[in-house]
Amino acid sequence: MNKATVQHCETMAEVRQHIDALDDRIVALLAERSGYVAQAARIKQRADQVHDQQRIDFIVDRVKAMARERGAPEAVMEATYRAMIDAFIEFERGEFTRLKEGAGS
């Protein structure tokens, strides 16, 4: 746990208030990330480029290292990022299909 940024809480209401505030920031960042994923779908030329295992491995290794540096649980970061990446791959596949089929119309 990064003690420099995590505030001490006395009640569950305080804990939940901090978690809700973090969720507000996380959702905003994920919305921003989805905009870049949508651009990736536009830029990529072939459907087989949507899933890039080398890039996935790089991201997972990177976030695990960042978690380690911050004293956060690496397993949680890895599981979270793998699930998020899987969901974004599905989103990108849909965007890729929509854009490429739209271009053929």
C-alpha positions as a Markdown table, in Angstrom:
| # | Residue | x | y | z |
|---|---|---|---|---|
| 1 | Met | 0.0 | 0.0 | 0.0 |
| 2 | Asn | 1.3 | 3.4 | -0.9 |
| 3 | Lys | 1.1 | 5.1 | 2.5 |
| 4 | Ala | 2.0 | 8.5 | 1.1 |
| 5 | Thr | -1.3 | 8.7 | -0.8 |
| 6 | Val | -3.6 | 6.5 | 1.2 |
| 7 | Gln | -5.4 | 8.3 | 3.9 |
| 8 | His | -6.1 | 6.7 | 7.3 |
| 9 | Cys | -9.8 | 6.0 | 7.7 |
| 10 | Glu | -11.8 | 5.4 | 10.9 |
| 11 | Thr | -15.0 | 4.2 | 9.4 |
| 12 | Met | -16.3 | 2.2 | 6.4 |
| 13 | Ala | -18.1 | 5.3 | 5.2 |
| 14 | Glu | -14.7 | 7.0 | 4.9 |
| 15 | Val | -13.2 | 4.0 | 3.1 |
| 16 | Arg | -16.2 | 4.0 | 0.7 |
| 17 | Gln | -16.0 | 7.7 | 0.1 |
| 18 | His | -12.3 | 7.4 | -0.9 |
| 19 | Ile | -13.0 | 4.3 | -3.1 |
| 20 | Asp | -15.9 | 6.2 | -4.8 |
| 21 | Ala | -13.7 | 9.2 | -5.5 |
| 22 | Leu | -11.0 | 6.9 | -7.0 |
| 23 | Asp | -13.7 | 5.2 | -9.1 |
| 24 | Asp | -14.6 | 8.6 | -10.5 |
| 25 | Arg | -11.0 | 9.1 | -11.6 |
| 26 | Ile | -10.6 | 5.5 | -12.9 |
| 27 | Val | -13.7 | 5.6 | -15.1 |
| 28 | Ala | -12.6 | 8.9 | -16.6 |
| 29 | Leu | -9.2 | 7.4 | -17.4 |
| 30 | Leu | -10.7 | 4.3 | -18.8 |
| 31 | Ala | -13.0 | 6.4 | -21.0 |
| 32 | Glu | -9.9 | 8.2 | -22.3 |
| 33 | Arg | -8.1 | 4.9 | -22.9 |
| 34 | Ser | -11.1 | 3.7 | -24.9 |
| 35 | Gly | -10.7 | 6.6 | -27.2 |
| 36 | Tyr | -7.2 | 5.5 | -28.0 |
| 37 | Val | -8.3 | 1.9 | -28.5 |
| 38 | Ala | -10.9 | 3.2 | -31.0 |
| 39 | Gln | -8.2 | 5.0 | -32.8 |
| 40 | Ala | -6.1 | 1.8 | -32.9 |
| 41 | Ala | -9.0 | 0.1 | -34.6 |
| 42 | Arg | -9.0 | 2.9 | -37.2 |
| 43 | Ile | -5.3 | 2.7 | -37.8 |
| 44 | Lys | -4.8 | -1.0 | -37.9 |
| 45 | Gln | -5.2 | -2.5 | -41.4 |
| 46 | Arg | -6.0 | -6.1 | -40.6 |
| 47 | Ala | -8.2 | -7.9 | -38.0 |
| 48 | Asp | -5.3 | -10.1 | -36.9 |
| 49 | Gln | -3.5 | -7.0 | -35.6 |
| 50 | Val | -6.2 | -6.4 | -33.0 |
| 51 | His | -4.8 | -9.0 | -30.6 |
| 52 | Asp | -1.1 | -8.3 | -30.1 |
| 53 | Gln | 0.3 | -10.7 | -27.5 |
| 54 | Gln | 3.7 | -9.1 | -27.4 |
| 55 | Arg | 2.1 | -5.7 | -26.5 |
| 56 | Ile | -0.1 | -7.5 | -23.9 |
| 57 | Asp | 2.9 | -9.1 | -22.3 |
| 58 | Phe | 4.7 | -5.7 | -22.3 |
| 59 | Ile | 1.8 | -3.9 | -20.6 |
| 60 | Val | 1.3 | -6.7 | -17.9 |
| 61 | Asp | 5.0 | -6.7 | -17.1 |
| 62 | Arg | 5.1 | -2.9 | -16.9 |
| 63 | Val | 2.1 | -2.7 | -14.6 |
| 64 | Lys | 3.4 | -5.4 | -12.3 |
| 65 | Ala | 6.7 | -3.6 | -12.0 |
| 66 | Met | 4.8 | -0.3 | -11.2 |
| 67 | Ala | 2.7 | -2.2 | -8.6 |
| 68 | Arg | 5.9 | -3.6 | -7.0 |
| 69 | Glu | 7.4 | -0.1 | -6.9 |
| 70 | Arg | 4.3 | 1.2 | -5.1 |
| 71 | Gly | 3.8 | -1.7 | -2.8 |
| 72 | Ala | 0.6 | -2.7 | -4.5 |
| 73 | Pro | -0.4 | -6.4 | -5.0 |
| 74 | Glu | 1.1 | -7.5 | -8.3 |
| 75 | Ala | -1.5 | -10.3 | -8.7 |
| 76 | Val | -4.3 | -7.9 | -8.4 |
| 77 | Met | -2.8 | -5.6 | -11.0 |
| 78 | Glu | -2.1 | -8.4 | -13.4 |
| 79 | Ala | -5.6 | -9.9 | -13.1 |
| 80 | Thr | -7.2 | -6.4 | -13.5 |
| 81 | Tyr | -5.1 | -5.5 | -16.5 |
| 82 | Arg | -5.6 | -8.9 | -18.2 |
| 83 | Ala | -9.4 | -8.6 | -17.8 |
| 84 | Met | -9.3 | -4.9 | -18.9 |
| 85 | Ile | -7.2 | -5.8 | -22.0 |
| 86 | Asp | -9.5 | -8.7 | -22.9 |
| 87 | Ala | -12.5 | -6.3 | -22.7 |
| 88 | Phe | -10.7 | -3.6 | -24.8 |
| 89 | Ile | -9.7 | -6.2 | -27.4 |
| 90 | Glu | -13.4 | -7.1 | -27.8 |
| 91 | Phe | -14.3 | -3.4 | -28.0 |
| 92 | Glu | -11.5 | -2.9 | -30.6 |
| 93 | Arg | -12.7 | -5.9 | -32.6 |
| 94 | Gly | -16.2 | -4.4 | -32.7 |
| 95 | Glu | -14.8 | -1.0 | -33.7 |
| 96 | Phe | -12.5 | -2.5 | -36.4 |
| 97 | Thr | -15.5 | -4.4 | -37.9 |
| 98 | Arg | -17.7 | -1.4 | -37.8 |
| 99 | Leu | -15.1 | 0.9 | -39.4 |
| 100 | Lys | -14.0 | -1.5 | -42.1 |
| 101 | Glu | -17.6 | -2.5 | -43.0 |
| 102 | Gly | -18.6 | 1.1 | -43.0 |
| 103 | Ala | -15.7 | 1.9 | -45.3 |
| 104 | Gly | -16.9 | -0.7 | -47.8 |
| 105 | Ser | -20.4 | 0.8 | -47.9 |
